[in-house]
Amino acid sequence: MRRERGVRVAFVLGTTSGGTGRHVLMLVEGLVRRGHRVVVVGPGSVEEQFSFGAAGARFAEVVVSDRPHPVNDARAVLAVRRLTRGADVVHAHGLRAGALAALGRRGPVVTLHNALTAGGFVGLVYGVLERIVARRAGVVLTVSPDLGERMRQLGARDVRAAVIAAPVPRPARRTPQEVRDELQAGERPILLTVARLAQQKGLETLLDLAAGPWRDSGGGSVRAVRGGEPLFVVAGEGPLRGELERRIEAEKLPVRLLGNRDDVPDLLGAATALVMPSRWEGQPLTLREALMTGTPAIASEVGGIPEILGDAGILVSYGDVEGFREAVREVLGVPGAAERLAAAAVRRGREMPGGDEAVNDVLSVYRV
């Protein structure tokens, strides 16, 4: 790979609407700013959402279906091969894109942003894609230690930790009281979840948690929660919305589904803690944003969460509803606990890597 300025980089993407696309956009901006030439290859939807062309890259559309499809995938492999022919390095993001790039080009760099959480036929197919990436990628970058270990077990030759930048969140535009008034929270503590309403995010655990009980059978508090029963607020959209709404309505749960929001910093400012009951996460930007705004987290002990969270929150085994409930009671009921964790969150937030560190990291990989 080239050592001088002017490296020609081709990013390959599948369908994405979240952190993967934002990460690639940040890399595009940083590489273009340093004088490198960048092409982004992927579905038209990612260009519509992230505007890689406006950031200085050339965008080339390739149809990548949401699910594996033999004919469409064969066409995509040929298109990726053709469109990346002049690149010094091909860098794919995500398992689907990584497999297509690995079949279309020799030894691409592949960043894996998510673990496999589905079972059945889909899980079987994605297991095949994992093996393709492990055996054909030149370098595999992973966002969590468990993903790295998985790739090594499958035979990947060079596995490294990916550096994912933590964008500095914009300042809140509204006061916490204004947000509380909008949510009609009164004096109740607000617990915020920011997540796509999808299987990976473990939202059934969140609803189990919200169901309580928050008091013992005699009517007394079990480690008294200041302000009364917490209000659970969820920002995000996804395929499980209808199912979640039906359960919230049937059980009269203290949960508000807000849909997609562009004011997450405002919501974080009003929340006592972020609650993240996910089945798996890599390096979630929402958690990093929470820490950078001084909001502690109660989160599943999975993937890359423990490494990010440190002492700025409470880790709970995935699916352990009573463990989450006890963590909430500690944060909301133990004098000084919320303040102590918030101070730790501020410290952790200051330690998050920035865009320059992420760009330097990929350039060091490209120039091996």
C-alpha positions, 0 to 999 in steps of 0.5 A: 500500500502507498506511503505518500500523500494521495492514497486512493481509498474506496469505501464499500457500504451496505444499507445503513442508517446509523453509526456505521454511516456516520463513522464512514462520513467522518473518515471521508471528511478527514481523508479528503481534508488531508488530500486523499482521493475517496470513492464511496460504493454502496446503495443510493440510500446511504448517499441520500442520508449521509451526502458523501459527495458533499464531503468531497468523495465520489459516490458510485451506486451499487444495489446491495439488498437487505438480505443475502440474494445469490443473483443480486449479490453476484452482480454486486460483487462484479460492480464492486470489483469494477468500481474499486479497480483503481483504488490503492485500498478497499475498506468495507464496513459491515459484514454484508459489505465486507463479504462482497468486497472480499469476494470482489477484491483481494485482501480488503480492509473490513471493519465489523461494526456489529455481531450476529444476534439472529438465529435460524436460516438468517444466522446460518447465512451470516455465519457463512459471510463471517467465514468469507471475511475472516479468510479473505480480508487482509485486515479485519478491524473490530469494534469490540473484543468479542468480535475480534476473538470470533474473527481469530477463531474463524481464521482471520490473519490480522485482527485489530481494534477499530478506533471509532471517533466520538463526535462532540455533541451539540449543546442542548437547545432547551433546559431540562425543565423545558424537556420535562414539561414537554414530556409531562414528567412532573417530578419523576426521574427520567430514564432515557433509551436511544435505540432503533426499535429492533431485536438487537436492542433488547427492548423487551427487557426495558419494558419488563423493567418499566413494569416494576415493581418499584414498591414492596407488597406493604406499600413501602419503597424498596430503596426509595426512588426520589420523585416517584416511579421513573418515566422511561423515554425511548427515542428511535423508530423501527420494526418493533414499534407496533409490538411495543406500543401494544404491550405498553398500552395493555400493561399501562407501562410508564414508557413513552415512545418518542420516535426519531428525534433530533434533540438527543442532547436535550433529552440527555440533559433532562435524563438522570441516566441512559438505559441500554438493555441491548443484546449486543453493542460495539462502540455505540455513539449514543453511549459516548454522547451520553458520557460526553454530556455527563449522563451516566448509563445503566447498560448490558455487559455485552460487546464493547460497552464495558470498555467504553463505560468504565466507572461511569455507570452500572453494568448488568448481565443482558436480560437480567431484569432484576439486575437492571431494577436494582441498578435503577434503584441504586442510581435513583435512591442512594444519596449521591450515587447519581452525582458520583456517576455523572462526574465519572461520565464527564471524565470518561467523556473527555477520554473518548477518541476524536476524528483525527485519531480515527483517521490516523488509525485507518491510515496506519492500517492502509500503509502496512 
